[in-house]
């Protein structure tokens, strides 16, 4: 009697399925994401305040999450298949996905959840660049707060290793290794010419991009067997924009020092 498989007497070849991920997959860093304790919600209050306590509170200067509202724990290396979504037109047209999102598939014995963070271990450029206020962490109200930012530093979204282009509002161009240094951390350190304090500048740079799992895991099962999760990824700065100029200790750690590459 033919096994009950795909209707043609065909069943999954799991060793080949696992081998495809092992041999063609990429090494990524996966971290479990969850709400920070500063991002609390009083579910008893409904839409109003109870005893003068707001229903939702988020500590902008939280020392734990840096004002993001989420924390990421238990980093570990995994192997996964990663593809773009250019051929997934149906979900793109339905508004589920946007250009630049990615699709990730993992081993059946490994699971990811919505809100988790995934970091690619190869550098890519920031598509549109990042606009920064020069010295935002040390002037105005921030001068009286614990931002851990030096006068010659600004915070970046990602661990940056090289600059593609950098210029300020006046059109002045700045160069990596002569005007500023990118050393693999989330910090740009100015060592030469620089924009004046409080001036806007834009920088496109090569970095190790971080992604957020922004949809619930797509569980795939066949005859009560787990075929592995498939999830959609979106760049972290698009999911949770964080303009907080605070530089935390983990932001100063170079990416390769963090993962041992």
Protein Blocks (a to p, Z undefined) as FASTA:
>chain_A
ZZdfehnopacdfklmmmmmmmmmccdddddddddfklccdfknomaceehiafbdcdfk
lcklnonopacehiaddddddddfklmmmlmmnomacehiacddddfkbccdehiacddf
bdcddfkopaddehklmgcjllmpcehpafkbccdfbdcfbdfbdcdfkopacdehklpc
cehiacdcdfbdcddehiacddddddddddddfbdcddddeehiaebjadddddfklmmg
cfbfbdcfklmpcfklmnoZZ
